[in-house]
Amino acid sequence: MRDRLCQRPGPQRGHLTGPNPTDRGKKGSKIHLIVDRQGLPLSIGISAANVHDSQALIPLVRGIPPIRSRRGPRRRRPGKLHGDKGYDYRRLRRWLASRGIRHRLARKGIESSRRLGRHRWVVERTVSWLSGCRRLHRRYERKPEHFLAFTAIAATLICHRRLTK
């Protein structure tokens, strides 16, 4: 019995970390966001650093909670979605169109990134607000559920700060 307790655990799977292609192969995580026009986070997800951004779009859109509007029923999906060239895939365009979401995704090799700049800076600003939280700047948690929970807490703080102004 004592021998089993003293053994070091082996490598665990499912930490949602992977070799970062832009940081010399160090392991890391990505935070994916969908924000509204003011920069309030609507849906948050995390993935390993080596996972392509396009794979996170469908779970993020499905994760948007119903939003109360002044008139009419609650909105269950956004009316329009802006995205950069990382989301330029035919399957994603069809998926968004089948759900009645108008999309404005930059096309690879056709459109410049400057046209989306006025919409993209809102997302980049929210990402910088999230990275201002020291707990998220460097990932201390091993379990992805814990890291996602701290990310959700940081997003809640951002919403609270923005809405109380």
N, C-alpha and C positions, 0 to 999 in steps of 0.2 A: 504494500500500500504506500509506504513512504517513498519508494523508488518512483512510483508514478507521479507523485506530487512534485518531486524535485526535477522531473524532466522538463526541459524547455519546450514550449509548444512549437510546432512546425509552422511553416509559412501559411498564413490564412488567406483565403480567397475572398473576393467581393469587397475590397476596400475602396473601389472606384478610384484607383490611382493608376496611371499608366505613364509610359515615357513621354515627356513633353517634347514635341518635335522642334520647338523653338528655343529650348533651354538645355541644350547639350544632353538630352536624353534623361534628365532628372525626372523622377516621378512627381506627378502633380494632378490637380483636379481643375475642372472648369465649372464656372457658375453660369447657367443659362437663364435669361430673363425675358419676360414679356412685360412691357410697361405701357401705361397710358400716355396721353399727350403731355401731361405734367411731370412725368417721370416716376409715378407711383407704381411699384411692382405689383403686377397682377398674378403672375405665375412664375415660380422659381424651380429650377432643377439643377442637379449636379451630375457630372460625368467625369470619366477619366480624361486626362489631357490629350490622349491620342485618339479620341472618338471625334468623328467629324460633326460639325455643328448641325448639319441637316438632319441627323438622326434624332435630335432633341426637339425639333419643331412640333411634331404631332403630339407627343406627351405634354408639351407646354401648353398648346392650344386646348387640349382636353382638360388640363388642370385649371383653367380659368374659372373662378367661381361665378355664380349668377350675380349680376350687378343690378342694383335697384336704380330705376330711372324715375324722373319726376312724373312722367306720364306713361301709362301702359304697363305691360308685364315686365318682369325682370329680363334683362338681356343675358343670354347664355353664351354668346360668342361675340367677338369683336366685329364691327362693321367693315373695317379695313385693316390690313396688316402690311407694314413696311418691313423689308428685310434686305440684307446686303447680298453680295454675289455668292456667299456660302450656301444660300438656300435656293439657288437657281437650278431646280430639278423639275422635270416634267411631272413626276409623280406627286411632288408637293404642291405644285400649281393645281393639278387636277383635284387633289384631296381638299385643298382650300376652297376651290370653286364648287365642289360637291356639297360643301357645308354652307354655302352662301356667303363666304367671306371674300370680299374683294381684296386682291393682293397687289402689292407694288414691290416686286422683287427685281433687283438689278440683274441684268443679263450679262453673262460672262462674254467678254470680247466685243460687246455691242455698246453698252452704256458705261459711262465713267462713274466713279464712286462719288463724284462731287454733287450729283443731283440728289442723292439721298442724305447729304450732309446735314441739312436742316432738320431732318427727322432722326438721324443717327446720333447726333450729339446728345439728345435727351437720354438715350439708352446708355451712352458712354458716361454721362454725368451720374446716372444711377449706379453704374458699376463702380465708379470712383467713390461714391458714398458708401457702397458696401465694402470696398477695399480699405476704407478708412477705419473700419472696425478691426481692431488688432487681432481678434480671434479668427477672423476670416483671411487676414493677410497671409498668415502662415498657418497651414492646417496642422493642428495639434491632435485632433481626434482620429482614431483609427477606424471607427465604424462610420459608414456613410450616413446612417440614420442620424447620428449625433451631429455631424457636419451640416447636414441638411436642416436640422432643427436650429442650429445656431444661425444659419443663413436666413431662415424664416424669422427668427427673433430680430435680426438686424433689419430685415425688410419691414417688419412691423414697426420698429423704431423710426425708420425713414418715413413711413406713412404717418405716424403720430406727429413727428416734427413738422411735416409739410402741411398736415391738415389743421394743426393748432395755430398756425401763423395767421 
